[in-house]
């Protein structure tokens, strides 16, 4: 018996040692898994000279852009056909212009037509019952007034009349609901605009949450840009401003139509929108524009960095940046305290803490830590 106990103890200890070894191996394997490297964008510390004027970068966006979703589910029966450059018919697609009310796609209507006819027949039956109940009630009311009918007979006739009237009301609502569902089988353009996305084809099964098309109105566009708090005094609603683009030689005039009441928590700038008339569709959604808010030119050259590079100094209440150290695509970043000067457009002056030619993190600065390795992306 003692021999069996010794053997069992030996086997138990061996099992424990093996389990500990496996656990240690698994832990070592887990520890050896490489950490995901965060991608960031960087910018070089540059000099803004006396000849430069503070300019802002803006993005061109449509005046209105909506996703058109189906309300009545079913299979797409047809999609609008247009002529291509060769005169042949094709399905409407990205880049096509459509006018308000244009039917872009139709869901199979047979089921909804049948439901409408069924609702109409129920309404006709309810109306017939209502007419009979009304005649009976009118007759009973005359008899009751001449004391030729009893009170229970009068009450019963009135109840039948009220019930039939309620049934007619319910049937009319059913007809209206069926008619609306049938109407919603057609997906229509809510305004004149350009198709920027198409997600359905003939035979596609769609539901109430299915986006069939995206349409954008670019007869007017908005130039959206960010302004630091130090320059907010230069922007007012209704102010006339001019923008230029690298893609077009024209100068476009617009008016400030909206100013954000609060700064973006990440970039710490206020969003400003300029409304610009675009009748010839020269300005396209996604174009980059630039503009100036005026003001005086610089008295001397100053080193500047993008506003998005500035973060709170983790060691104090001041400001800091993450400086990229090393060469290649994978580098280490180090937090460095800086002193800031005036803002010039989308950039801000750095009075101390940085040298010309150094690179600072502009995109991703709020999600990486000092000493962490990052991957630089273009």
Secondary structure by P-SEA (a helix, b strand, c coil): caaaaaaaaaaaaaaaaaaaaaaaaaaaaaaacccbbbbbcccccccccccccbbbbbbbbccbbbbbbbcccccccccbbbbccccccccccccccccccccccccccaaaaaaaaaaaaaaaaaaaaaaaaaaaaaaaaaaaaaccccaaaaaaaaaaaaaaaaaaaaaaaaaaaaaaaaaacccccccccccccccccccccccccccccccccccbbbbcccccccccccccccbbbbbbbccccbbbbbccccccccccccccbbbbbbbbbcccccccccbbbbbbcccccccbbbbbbccccccccccccbbbbbbbcccccbbbbbbbbbbbccccccbbbbcccccccbbbbccccccccccbbbbbcc
